[in-house]
Amino acid sequence: MSYEQYQLLLSLIGVIMFFYHWFYYRKLGPNKVSFPLYLYMAMFPYDFSRILPYSELFLQMLLILGIIKLVFSNKKMRFNKFELTYLVVVILTSFINVYLNDYNLINSYLLNLIYVLVFSFYAFNTITSIQHMKQIFLIFVINTYVLTLCAILEYYLVGINRPEVSLGNPNYFGLYIFIGLICALFINKRVSSYILLIVLGAYSIILSGSNTITLIILIQFIFWMIVRTNSKTLFRLFWIGFGSITTFYMYVTISFNYANSGLLKYFVKEDDLSRIYIWKGAWNTFASNIFHGVGYGNLLIPYADREFVTHNDYLRILGEVGLIGFIVLVFYFIFIINRLNLFKQRTTLFLGFFFLAILVFSLTHNNMNSILFWWFISLPLYKSVFNDKDHKI
């Protein structure tokens, strides 16, 4: 099978999954999650734009219609003050850097960020029970099965050593599968089928060849041991240690004069150390524009004969939005970590798994333009949902 034929097959699978989720939603009970939110989340990983060129626009319009309905429902709406503050900082810094900005590029990035935060806002106001949350998590489980199958086809039929599936990057594919596995363990039903899912999912992660996922699993295991001790002191020390080691790791990597001395060489190919140079370029850009950066979406680092994104969300924030935007996000992270202590041990464990997976992945990838980043780090804000009396986890 040629790559073009496989892409067409993948698009058809996306269309099939679209109708599958549509019909599955119709069979859900009376306490079902909002349809626009359900469908938007269900279609997130699939790329069937070859068959339906305006599919993404359709989903975005569906989400907006859902928000319009929410506004006129006379329901008291809740807002995430950190996400709103960050969006304001992004917009202000873009105006401050008017003489530097490529506005066509910025408008595209900014519009994407607005849609992602709109999704987060809509989910925050329409997921009101643990049943709603489990419905969303089940979507990830179902899609994990399908994407795993696609990865196996991609490996054996197309001959691609590191399957991309529909996400366009094997690392993002690995992260999605990993999150699907966490969702499966969290909702904890049909144990035998989820054992199969874990086996298939683990195989898919191996196929993706993502060193970042390996690092995530290691840190998750340490976090699991800390949470099991039920010690708040060790819990705080873990997060302090995680932040300190992460900062030190980034400092050493961008401070050495030679790329071969950087710690990042252990997470990239031996013949491709470009990310270390890109990190250095991003840091130098930040050092020249400390407080307001160069404008959202405007940080591209020249290397060889191309321009690259930072492959690190934290350096991207520093370079594009400056120290102000970075401080807003750090306070958001601290707020989320403090809220993790408000749940039962098992819930704290799984919400922490989601949170850590996103934080670690963002060390070597650009993840902030995705619903995976903003929504999964905000899950601890759903305190009433996860403390639901019917929640037996």
Residue pairs with C-beta under 8 A, 6 or more apart in sequence:
1 9
1 157
1 158
2 158
3 158
3 160
6 153
6 154
6 157
6 158
7 50
8 50
9 153
10 46
10 47
10 48
10 150
10 165
10 166
11 47
11 48
11 49
11 50
11 51
12 48
12 51
13 46
13 48
13 146
13 150
14 43
14 46
14 47
14 48
14 51
14 166
15 48
15 51
15 52
17 42
17 43
17 46
17 143
17 146
18 39
18 42
18 43
18 46
18 48
20 142
21 38
21 39
21 42
21 43
21 139
21 142
22 39
25 32
25 35
25 38
25 39
28 135
31 129
31 131
31 132
32 38
32 131
32 132
32 135
33 126
33 127
33 132
33 135
33 136
34 66
34 122
34 126
35 66
36 62
36 63
36 65
36 66
36 122
37 63
37 66
37 119
37 122
37 123
37 126
37 127
37 136
38 135
38 136
38 139
39 59
39 62
40 59
40 62
40 63
40 119
41 136
41 139
41 371
42 139
42 143
43 55
43 59
44 371
45 143
45 147
45 165
45 166
45 167
45 176
46 143
46 166
47 166
47 167
47 168
48 55
48 166
49 55
49 56
52 58
60 115
63 115
63 118
63 119
63 122
64 118
66 122
66 126
67 118
67 121
67 122
70 77
70 122
70 125
70 126
71 77
75 125
77 125
78 124
78 125
79 121
79 124
80 120
80 121
80 124
80 378
80 381
82 328
82 329
82 331
82 332
82 335
83 117
83 120
83 121
83 332
83 374
83 378
84 117
85 328
86 321
86 325
86 328
86 329
86 332
87 113
87 114
87 117
89 321
89 324
89 325
89 328
90 110
90 113
90 296
90 321
90 325
91 110
92 292
93 292
93 293
93 295
93 296
93 320
93 321
93 322
93 324
93 325
94 101
94 106
94 110
94 295
94 296
94 298
96 292
96 295
97 289
97 292
97 293
97 294
97 295
97 298
100 294
100 295
100 298
101 294
101 295
101 298
102 298
105 297
105 298
106 295
106 296
106 297
106 298
108 297
109 296
109 297
109 369
110 296
110 297
112 369
113 296
113 368
113 369
116 369
116 370
116 371
116 373
116 374
117 374
119 371
119 374
119 375
120 371
120 374
120 375
120 378
123 136
123 375
124 378
124 381
124 382
126 132
127 133
127 136
127 382
127 385
128 384
128 385
129 385
129 388
129 390
130 385
130 386
130 388
130 390
130 391
131 390
132 385
133 382
133 385
133 386
134 187
137 183
137 186
137 187
138 183
138 187
140 176
140 179
140 180
140 183
140 184
141 180
141 183
141 184
141 187
141 194
141 197
143 176
143 180
144 176
144 177
144 180
144 181
144 183
144 184
144 197
144 200
144 201
145 197
145 200
147 165
147 166
147 173
147 176
147 177
147 180
147 204
148 177
148 200
148 201
148 203
148 204
150 163
150 165
150 166
151 163
151 165
151 173
151 204
151 207
151 208
152 163
152 203
152 204
152 207
154 160
154 163
154 164
154 165
155 161
155 163
155 207
161 209
162 170
162 207
162 208
162 209
163 170
163 173
163 204
163 207
163 208
164 170
164 173
165 173
167 173
167 176
170 207
170 208
170 209
170 210
171 208
171 210
171 212
171 213
171 361
171 364
171 365
172 365
173 204
173 208
174 204
174 205
174 208
174 209
174 210
174 212
174 213
175 210
175 212
175 213
175 357
175 361
175 367
175 372
176 372
177 201
177 204
177 205
177 208
178 201
178 205
178 213
178 216
178 217
178 357
179 354
179 357
179 372
179 376
180 197
180 201
181 197
181 198
181 201
181 202
182 350
182 353
182 354
182 357
184 194
184 197
184 198
184 201
185 194
185 198
185 350
186 350
186 393
188 194
188 393
205 213
211 266
211 267
211 268
212 267
212 360
212 361
212 363
212 364
212 365
215 267
215 360
216 356
216 357
216 360
216 361
219 242
219 356
219 360
220 353
220 356
220 357
222 238
223 238
223 349
223 352
223 353
223 356
224 349
226 234
226 235
226 238
227 235
227 345
227 348
227 349
227 352
228 345
230 345
232 341
235 341
239 337
242 356
242 359
246 363
249 263
249 363
250 279
250 312
250 314
250 315
250 363
252 262
252 263
253 262
253 263
253 264
253 276
253 279
254 262
254 276
254 279
254 280
254 283
256 262
259 265
259 273
259 276
259 277
260 273
262 273
262 276
264 273
264 275
264 276
264 279
264 364
265 273
265 276
267 364
268 274
268 275
268 276
274 303
274 304
274 308
275 311
275 312
275 364
277 301
277 303
278 301
278 303
278 308
278 309
278 310
278 311
279 310
279 311
279 312
279 315
281 301
281 302
281 303
282 299
282 301
282 310
282 312
282 315
282 316
282 318
282 319
283 315
283 318
283 319
285 293
285 294
285 299
285 301
285 319
286 293
286 315
286 318
286 319
286 322
289 319
289 322
290 322
290 323
291 322
291 323
291 324
292 321
292 322
292 324
293 299
293 317
293 318
293 319
293 320
293 321
293 322
293 325
294 319
294 320
295 320
296 320
296 321
297 320
298 320
299 309
299 310
299 316
299 319
299 320
300 307
300 308
300 309
301 307
301 308
301 309
301 310
302 308
309 316
309 366
310 316
310 319
310 366
311 364
311 365
311 366
312 362
312 363
312 364
312 365
312 366
313 362
313 363
313 365
313 366
313 367
313 368
313 373
314 326
314 362
314 363
316 366
316 368
317 325
317 326
317 329
317 368
318 326
332 377
333 359
333 377
336 355
336 377
336 378
336 380
336 381
337 355
339 380
339 381
339 383
340 348
340 351
340 352
340 355
340 380
341 348
342 380
342 383
342 387
343 351
343 380
343 383
343 386
343 387
344 393
346 393
347 386
347 391
347 393
350 393
351 379
351 380
351 386
354 376
354 377
354 379
355 376
355 377
355 379
355 380
357 376
358 367
358 372
358 373
358 376
358 377
359 377
361 367
362 368
362 373
367 373
368 374
379 386
385 391
